[in-house]
Every structure is written in structure tokens, then in C-alpha cells.
């Protein structure tokens, strides 16, 4: 093995656990490469791409990455956001505006210390970034446990994808010595996102059968409010199983009294 490559691999092995950056429908390969470069600058190596517009691999991403091939070569591509998040237990989403969703809102530095604590106690964590033109929409944001609001000029709030990534990566590196202790978090870890999504799908199906979603034009908001309410609860695996058992019980036909 060439010495340069061996040294690079040894250096990467010592970086330790870190959040995964998930880019949702990124458009330009150049921006993906710039994100990869920013990640490696601050000790992050795991990148996931959801439905990149120009496909993957992408030569423009390689040229812009400026040597951050450990990130580029290891990037994983997914068709949907749910698939990309299935194995995570804690997810934060970046947005310039928290909107009407009642999710916890973190400044970048606070998000970094929380991510350190979550990862230190064994919870796989991710940070979501939206497409260059439109960012994350509400359907993306409600997959997260909280949002990171990067302070910016209200009259010109939109950040380039790589700019947002470098701010979060920098705060992650800076927080290494200031993270809260894992014991300061809730006692139990939240359920994997795949389990949580199964609960939400089960609940919506049961409510649909009971004609809960009325009027129909209010359905998207009603579904979103239900999801956010359960997301904020930080349900554990056992709690998800318990709730699904309760839903199954309600789905059974009632026995006639003798």
C-alpha cells in the first residue's frame, strides 16, 4: 500500500464516531464535493445522498472535493429519505426558518454538543441538508427530532449547501471538549427511525379505517401534527412496541357483550 494512502487511512481510523451528513436531492456535483471537503476538514467522513439529481458517482464532485476521496468513495446513495434514515436514532435537520413545526430548535453550537452526547452513548445520529434551490420541505423536516437554525440575514437568509455544511462541521469539531455528558440525556435511547416510521404508518392506517381524517383537505396537516407529537416524545423501542400493540387491540372487532 502506498505510504500516502496508508497514512490517510490511519488518520481516518482515529477520527472517532461522528454524525452522518445526509444531503436530500442535491443538485450539483460541485456542491457535493465541497460538502465532502468541509466534512473531512473537521473530522467527519460518512456521507449519504438521497436521489442526487445528476446521479452518482459524479466527476464534478470528485474535482471539487480536493482530495477528500475518503468521503466521496464511501458515500452511499438512497432512493428515499426514509431509507437513508432507517438505522438512525437521532436526526437533526438544517433550516433557515423553523416554520410552524413544533420541533425543538437548536443553534449550531447547541446542536453539536447534543450530537456529541447522543453519539457518545451509542445512538447513531444524522444531520439533514436540503437541496440547493429549495432546502428541506415540511415532509423532510418532520423526519427529524429537531431543527438547526443557522443565524443569518433575514433579508438574505439562504446559505449555499457547502456553507451550511461547513458551519455544522466546524461546530461539531469545536464542541469536542464541551459536549454534555450522555447521562444528562433521557435515560433510554429513542427507537430506530425505521421502527418509528412503522408506528406512524400503522397509526395512520388505523385512523384512516376509522374515518378520522375529515375533512380530506385537512388530512396533510392532521398527519403532520400527529407525527410531530410522537416525534417530540422521543419514543423508545419498547414504547413503540407498546403503542403498536395498543393500535392492534383497537383494530380488533369488539366482542359483543353476553
C-alpha positions in Angstrom: 0.0 0.0 0.0 1.4 3.5 -0.9 2.6 5.4 2.2 0.3 8.4 1.5 -2.8 6.2 1.3 -1.8 4.2 4.3 -1.2 7.4 6.4 -4.6 8.7 5.3 -6.4 5.6 6.3 -4.7 5.5 9.7 -5.6 9.2 10.2 -9.3 8.5 9.3 -9.4 5.5 11.7 -8.6 7.8 14.6 -11.3 10.3 13.9 -13.9 8.5 16.0 -17.7 8.3 15.7 -19.4 11.3 14.2 -22.8 12.3 12.8 -23.6 11.3 9.2 -24.4 14.1 6.8 -27.4 13.4 4.6 -27.9 15.5 1.5 -31.5 15.4 0.3 -31.8 15.6 -3.5 -28.6 17.6 -4.0 -28.4 19.2 -7.5 -24.8 20.0 -8.3 -21.9 17.6 -8.1 -19.6 20.6 -7.3 -21.6 21.2 -4.1 -21.5 17.6 -3.1 -17.7 17.7 -3.5 -17.5 20.9 -1.5 -19.5 19.3 1.3 -17.2 16.3 1.3 -14.2 18.6 1.6 -15.7 20.5 4.5 -16.6 17.3 6.3 -13.1 15.9 6.1 -11.6 19.2 7.2 -13.4 18.8 10.5 -13.2 15.0 11.0 -16.5 13.7 9.5 -16.4 11.0 6.8 -19.9 9.5 6.4 -22.0 11.0 3.7 -25.4 9.8 2.3 -27.1 11.1 -0.8 -30.9 10.9 -1.4 -31.8 10.9 -5.1 -29.0 13.2 -6.4 -30.2 15.0 -9.5 -27.2 14.3 -11.7 -26.6 10.7 -10.5 -23.7 9.1 -8.7 -20.7 8.8 -9.0 -20.1 12.3 -10.2 -16.8 13.5 -11.7 -17.5 17.2 -10.8 -17.9 16.1 -7.1 -14.5 14.4 -7.3 -12.7 17.5 -8.7 -14.3 19.9 -6.1 -13.6 17.6 -3.2 -9.9 18.5 -3.5 -8.6 15.2 -2.2 -11.4 14.3 0.3 -11.8 10.9 -1.5 -12.4 9.1 1.7 -15.8 10.8 1.9 -16.6 10.6 -1.8 -15.6 6.9 -2.1 -17.7 6.0 0.9 -20.8 8.0 0.0 -24.0 5.9 -0.1 -27.0 6.7 -2.3 -30.6 6.1 -1.4 -33.8 6.5 -3.3 -35.9 7.9 -0.4 -35.2 9.8 2.8 -36.9 7.1 4.9 -34.4 4.5 3.6 -31.5 6.8 4.3 -32.6 7.4 7.9 -33.8 3.9 8.7 -30.9 3.0 11.0 -30.5 6.3 12.9 -31.9 7.0 16.4 -31.4 10.8 16.4 -31.7 13.2 13.5 -31.4 17.0 13.2 -32.4 19.0 10.1 -30.9 22.3 9.0 -33.2 25.1 8.0 -33.1 28.9 7.9 -36.7 29.0 9.2 -38.1 26.6 11.8 -41.6 27.4 10.4 -44.7 26.3 12.2 -43.5 22.8 13.2 -43.3 22.4 17.0 -39.9 20.7 17.0 -37.0 21.7 19.2 -34.8 24.4 17.7 -31.0 24.4 18.2 -28.4 26.9 17.4 -25.5 25.2 15.6 -23.3 25.1 18.8 -26.0 23.6 20.9 -26.8 21.1 18.2 -23.2 20.0 18.2 -23.0 19.4 21.9 -26.2 17.4 21.8 -25.0 15.3 18.9 -21.7 14.6 20.8 -23.7 13.3 23.8 -26.1 11.2 21.7 -23.3 9.5 19.8 -21.2 9.0 22.9 -23.9 6.8 24.3 -24.2 4.8 21.2 -27.0 6.5 19.3 -26.4 6.7 15.5 -27.1 10.3 14.5 -27.5 12.3 11.3 -27.8 15.8 10.1 -30.1 16.6 7.1 -29.3 19.2 4.4 -31.8 20.2 1.7 -31.4 20.8 -2.0 -29.6 24.0 -3.1 -32.7 25.7 -4.6 -35.4 24.9 -2.1 -33.9 23.4 1.1 -35.9 20.9 3.1 -39.7 20.9 2.8 -42.0 20.1 5.7 -42.2 16.4 4.8 -38.5 16.2 5.2 -38.4 18.2 8.4 -40.9 16.0 10.2 -38.5 13.1 9.9 -36.2 14.9 12.3 -36.1 15.1 16.1 -35.2 18.8 16.0 -34.0 21.5 13.6 -30.8 23.5 13.5 -31.4 27.2 12.7 -28.3 28.9 11.4 -28.5 32.6 12.2 -28.3 34.7 9.1 -29.5 37.9 7.5 -33.4 37.7 7.4 -33.3 39.6 4.1 -30.9 37.2 2.6 -31.1 34.0 4.6 -30.3 31.3 2.1 -26.9 29.6 2.5 -25.1 27.6 -0.1 -25.2 23.9 0.7 -21.5 23.7 1.4 -21.6 26.8 3.6 -24.3 25.2 5.8 -22.3 22.0 6.0 -19.0 23.7 7.0 -20.8 25.6 9.8 -22.2 22.4 11.3 -19.0 20.5 10.8 -17.0 23.3 12.4 -19.3 23.4 15.4 -19.0 19.6 15.7 -15.2 19.8 15.9 -15.3 22.8 18.2 -17.7 21.1 20.6 -15.5 18.1 21.2 -14.4 19.3 24.6 -17.7 20.9 25.6 -20.3 18.2 24.9 -22.8 17.4 27.6 -22.4 14.0 29.3 -24.6 11.2 27.9 -26.1 10.8 31.4 -27.7 14.2 31.1 -29.9 13.0 28.3 -33.1 11.0 28.8 -32.5 7.6 30.3 -33.4 5.5 27.3 -32.4 5.8 23.7 -35.1 6.6 21.1 -36.2 3.8 18.7 -34.6 3.5 15.3 -36.3 5.6 12.6 -37.4 2.6 10.8 -39.4 1.4 13.8 -40.8 4.9 14.4 -41.9 5.1 10.7 -43.6 1.7 11.1 -45.6 3.0 14.1 -46.7 6.2 12.2 -47.8 4.2 9.2 -49.7 1.7 11.4 -51.4 4.6 13.3 -52.4 6.5 10.1 -53.8 3.3 8.6 -55.9 2.5 11.7 -57.2 6.1 11.8 -57.9 6.0 8.1 -60.1 2.9 8.6 -61.9 4.8 11.4 -62.6 7.8 9.1 -60.6 10.0 11.3 -59.2 12.2 8.6 -62.1 14.6 7.9 -62.4 16.9 6.1 -60.0 15.5 3.5 -58.3 18.8 2.7 -57.1 18.9 6.3 -55.5 15.5 6.1 -51.9 16.6 5.4 -51.9 18.9 8.4 -53.5 16.4 10.7 -51.0 13.7 9.7 -48.1 16.1 10.2 -49.3 17.2 13.6 -49.7 13.5 14.7 -46.2 12.7 13.5 -44.6 15.7 15.2 -46.4 15.0 18.5 -44.9 11.5 18.6 -41.5 12.6 17.4 -41.2 15.1 20.2 -41.9 12.3 22.7 -38.6 10.5 21.8 -40.3 7.1 21.9 -38.1 4.1 22.9 -38.2 0.8 21.1 -40.4 -0.7 23.9 -42.7 2.3 23.8 -43.1 1.9 20.0 -43.9 -1.8 20.5 -46.4 -1.0 23.3 -48.2 1.6 21.1 -48.4 -0.7 18.1 -49.9 -3.4 20.4 -52.5 -0.8 21.6 -53.4 0.1 18.0 -53.8 -3.6 17.1 -56.1 -4.1 20.0 -58.2 -1.1 18.9 -58.3 -2.6 15.3 -59.9 -5.8 16.5 -63.7 -6.1 16.3 -65.3 -5.5 19.7 -66.8 -8.6 21.3 -70.5 -8.5 21.9 -71.5 -8.5 25.5 -73.4 -11.6 26.7 
